[in-house]
Amino acid sequence: MALYHDDDQAMLADSARGFMAEEGNIAKQLRHWRDRDCKDGFGHDLWKQMAEMGFTGMLVDEDDGGLGMGHVEAGIVLEEIGRNLTPSPFLTSSVLAATALKHGSADMKGRYLPGLIEGESVFAVAIDESTKHRPSHISTKAEKSGNGFKLSGTKTFVIHGASADMMVVAARTSGSADDKDGITLFAVPKDAGGMSHDSVRLVDSSMATHTKFDGVELDGDAVIGEVDGGREILDAMLMAGRVGAAAEGVGVASGAMDITVDYLKQRKQFGKVIGEFQALQHRAAHLYSEVEIARAATIKAQQLLDGGSERADLMASVAKAKVAKAAGLAVREGVQMHGGIGMTDEYDIGLYMKRDRALAEFLGDAYFHAGRVAELSGY
């Protein structure tokens, strides 16, 4: 399959690019909410505008009121989110949580999906329990209590945790912390008693929480899928999130490269535009090739995921690792080519570096995914 967009996807890309550049740009969103020390870190009005564009329900099945699109289309939106550093719950809500809710009951879908589609609801996912991504280790417990469960434990770095109307929580219902089986996913509403949030602002100004569950009582209908059968759903959710994060990372890399190239065309030194210096031309050309390779790897992962291929999981990690390397190169080269002013808040390139650092860690860094690629390839 060709590693570029078809005509319909190209039209979507044009629409998303124009919308995000106009409504989701750095001055109007990231700097605006950061400078006001916003507790959510994003604008709810923009989230509703994204719903009006049809973005929020892209991955929701048509039978459930969504558009029934695929990860290629969701990736188009995410790339523009990354290009503009737009603070948004799209990745956590419309990709990760929406993927989990596909496995929910009809009642659960009816309870949560309309709010997502209309841009009224924000969702979070609570998986990790330490400073690094380690989904194989889940010690948060959900013990049987009457007709439901009692949830106890702590989750770390839950993006949009304090803003979420519902949180998808991975908990252990049997076995030990490192067992593959015995995992159950729960849809925990924001008003659940016994749940508390310790909010933290990340390096890119986004908001996360360390969330504690102290005997949170949940009804049996909070279970997503089957009891003890959540690992498969969790893996599907993680795969979708990793591919989505890769797409956003491509946008971050592209945005950083674009403003750097523009700067090379404007800044003069020794009476010449610095973009005329061959050494900088070589570095810019190398950066362009790395970003395009990362974009191709991401589109391939999206296509395999949409096609239900067994190789999708492998390619998701290839894309996440490659994008982390390419985006890291883009922001470093951007700051260096800007010179000393690249470290000042006046210029946006530093904001791209901060976003790259947070996104690179989300759902596993380059080393985590390079290890997965080796393991999945039989090494």
Phi, psi and omega in degrees: 000138182297140183267053173209171186276145174282182186299316180295319180292325177295322177295319177298318180298318178298317180295314181294321181295315179294318181296312183292323179294327182275311187260335185250017185291168187299315182295319186280334184243288187302305181294323181301307184284327177297313184292339177264006179052045183299132182291336178268328180084002179210167182261125179290332178295319177296322179300320177291323176297322177296325176294320179296330176283350181089006185288320190295331181253025184300319184266002177276135182300150180300324179297338180257011176097001181267191181266345177064031178275183184245189183284338173297314180293317177298324179294328177299314179295317181296324178297320178289327173300315179293320182299325182258004183053038185288117175291123187200147176272019184301313184294315181287322186271305189276347178247296185294301183294321179298324177294318178295319183292343174301334183263003180279169178288166178300322179295319180295317179298318180294334181281323189249325188293322179303320179296322177294311183298324182274358180075019180267338185243149175235136181241155177231164175233133182242105185238303188285153183231009178217188184287338180244157179290120181211073185291348177286343182248110178228112181251346176304129188253144172235106183258145179302134179213102183064234177268006182225218184219158175241119188260128181220135179147186182226138175242142184250152175049053177276106183295130181062023184303317182283343181265349190284138173281337178207145180235128175275117186244130174268122183225161181262125178252352174196161178081186181261172190303327184259007178289143178290317180271174177089015179260139175229139177261140181234144171263105185258116180290157186295335183266015180296130180290140179093001179257130180228152184237133170252100187284141176224144176262124183280172186300332181267013179077003174284161184253138176222172178222153163262112189255129180251134176249111184248082181066043181291121181276125180233141174287162179298334182281003174277351181287131175263115183083225183246149175298134183070000182248027186274347184299318180296320178292319178300316179297319178295319179295317179295320180297315178297317180294321180293318177296319177295318179296323177297317179298316178296323178296324175299320178296318178299314180297317181294317179297317179296318180295318182299313182288334177289315178298320177300320180294321178298332181277347186248321186288131180248143178214134183055035177078007181231149172294131187295341176293349178276346180286128187298324181298319179288327176298318179297318180293321179293321179294319177297317179298316180302315182294322180294319179294320180292324176295318179297319179296318180296318179297323180290316178298320178298316179298318178299315181296317179295321179294317178296328181273359180070027183288147176292341181272000184298319182297316178299314184289332176298318179288324175302312182296314182298319180291315182294318180296321179300319179292315183292317180293322177299319177296317183299316183285325178293314178296322180299312180296317182294318182287337173285340183079202184301327182293343179295341180269357180270155181287344180297328181259143186285343187301325178296329178293326177293321178297318180294318179295320179300319182297317180291317183290326179298328180277336186294124180060029174109129180276184184299324181290319177301314185281331172296321176297318179296320180299317179296314181296313181292341178267002175095011180266000000 
